Amino acid sequence: MILTARSDIDAITYGDVIVFKKPPENMTVYVKRIVGLPGDHIRMVGGLLHINGTPADRKPLERISFKADAHRFVVTSPFIETLPNGSHHQILELQGDRGPLDDTDEFIVLDDHVFVLGDNRDRSHDSRVMYDFGYLPKANILGLAKWIVFPNPRTIDK
């Protein structure tokens, strides 16, 4: 992963993958995707990301299979999610659209903050967890990730 200069932080937008120090302890370094900017209304409804009342477009991809841990093999369908600026990226919903953070109240992103989600939605500790994470202050951002390495599980359906 390569980071951009800190001066690029003012130009961050939807879909950017950032490296930052996790609030409130400001020590642990995380990597997440920006899905909400100051003033945005963010909500998860049945696993679908809603930004300012509009659901993000989400299209399923071919089913994939991968080893989740020493005892489990997972079969799932990843999705391509498209954000309001047209940026798109792959997400995983390992528990379908019934994971513990797939239905949330509405969040209104604070000034000088962003709202971040992990691409592996059902296994991500992110801005949806207000009691231990919440809105990310822009001051915590260390830089933007320029290269992303995503596991390439083998496809089981062709």
C-alpha positions in Angstrom: 0.0 0.0 0.0 1.3 3.5 -0.9 0.0 6.6 0.9 -0.5 10.0 -0.7 0.7 13.1 1.0 -1.3 14.4 4.0 -2.0 17.6 1.9 -4.3 15.5 -0.3 -6.8 15.1 2.6 -8.8 18.2 1.6 -9.7 16.5 -1.7 -11.0 13.2 -0.3 -14.3 12.0 -1.7 -16.7 9.0 -1.9 -14.9 5.7 -2.5 -11.4 6.8 -1.4 -9.6 4.3 0.7 -7.9 5.9 3.6 -5.4 5.0 6.3 -6.1 6.6 9.7 -5.8 6.4 13.4 -9.0 5.0 15.0 -10.9 7.2 17.3 -11.2 7.6 20.2 -7.8 6.1 21.3 -6.0 7.5 18.2 -3.4 4.7 18.2 -4.6 1.8 16.2 -4.2 2.2 12.4 -7.1 1.2 10.2 -7.9 1.1 6.5 -11.5 1.8 5.3 -13.5 3.3 2.5 -15.1 6.7 2.7 -18.9 6.5 2.0 -20.0 9.7 3.8 -18.9 13.3 3.7 -19.8 16.2 6.1 -23.5 16.8 6.2 -24.4 13.5 4.6 -27.2 11.3 6.0 -26.0 7.7 6.1 -28.1 4.6 6.8 -28.0 0.9 6.2 -31.3 -0.7 5.3 -31.4 -4.4 4.7 -27.7 -4.4 3.9 -28.0 -1.6 1.4 -26.0 1.6 2.0 -28.2 4.7 1.7 -26.6 8.1 1.2 -28.9 11.1 1.6 -32.0 8.9 1.3 -30.8 7.2 -1.9 -29.7 3.6 -1.9 -26.2 3.0 -3.5 -26.5 0.8 -6.6 -25.4 -2.7 -5.9 -24.9 -5.5 -8.5 -24.1 -9.1 -7.6 -21.0 -10.8 -9.1 -20.3 -14.5 -9.7 -20.3 -16.7 -6.6 -16.9 -17.3 -5.0 -15.5 -19.7 -2.6 -12.7 -19.2 -0.1 -11.3 -20.6 3.1 -12.5 -18.4 5.9 -10.5 -20.0 8.6 -9.0 -23.4 9.5 -12.5 -25.0 9.8 -14.8 -23.1 7.4 -15.1 -22.8 3.6 -17.4 -19.9 2.6 -19.4 -19.6 -0.6 -20.8 -16.1 -1.2 -21.7 -13.6 -3.9 -19.7 -10.4 -3.8 -21.2 -7.2 -5.1 -20.1 -4.1 -7.0 -21.3 -1.0 -5.1 -21.5 2.3 -6.8 -21.3 5.6 -4.8 -22.9 9.0 -5.7 -19.8 10.2 -7.6 -19.8 7.0 -9.8 -16.9 5.4 -8.0 -17.4 1.6 -7.6 -15.8 -1.1 -5.7 -16.3 -4.7 -4.6 -17.9 -5.5 -1.2 -18.7 -8.8 0.6 -21.8 -9.6 2.6 -20.8 -12.9 4.2 -24.1 -13.1 6.2 -26.3 -11.9 3.4 -28.3 -8.8 4.2 -29.1 -9.9 7.8 -25.8 -9.1 9.5 -25.8 -7.2 12.8 -25.0 -3.9 11.2 -27.1 -4.3 8.0 -30.0 -2.2 9.5 -29.0 1.0 11.3 -30.5 4.3 12.4 -29.6 7.3 10.3 -26.2 8.9 10.9 -25.6 12.6 10.0 -21.9 13.1 9.3 -20.4 15.9 11.4 -18.4 18.9 10.0 -14.7 18.0 9.5 -15.5 14.3 9.7 -16.2 11.4 7.3 -18.1 8.1 7.6 -16.2 5.0 6.7 -17.1 1.4 6.0 -15.1 -1.7 5.4 -15.5 -3.6 2.1 -16.1 -6.8 4.1 -19.3 -5.4 5.6 -20.3 -8.2 7.9 -16.8 -8.4 9.5 -16.0 -4.7 9.6 -15.6 -2.6 12.7 -16.3 0.9 11.3 -18.4 4.1 11.6 -21.6 2.1 12.1 -20.3 1.2 15.6 -20.9 4.6 17.3 -20.1 3.5 20.9 -16.5 2.6 19.9 -15.7 4.1 16.5 -18.2 6.5 15.1 -17.5 9.5 12.8 -13.9 9.8 11.8 -12.3 13.2 12.3 -10.4 14.3 9.2 -7.5 15.1 11.5 -7.0 11.3 12.1 -6.4 10.6 8.4 -2.8 9.7 7.7 -3.2 9.4 3.9 -5.0 7.8 1.0 -4.2 4.2 0.0 -3.2 4.1 -3.7 -3.0 0.4 -4.2 -5.4 -2.1 -2.8 -4.7 -5.8 -2.5 -7.9 -7.8 -2.2 -7.9 -11.6 -1.8 -8.7 -13.2 -5.1 -10.8 -16.2 -4.1 -11.3 -18.8 -6.8 -14.6 -18.7 -8.6 -16.8 -21.7 -8.2 -19.5 -20.9 -10.7 -18.7 -20.1 -14.3 
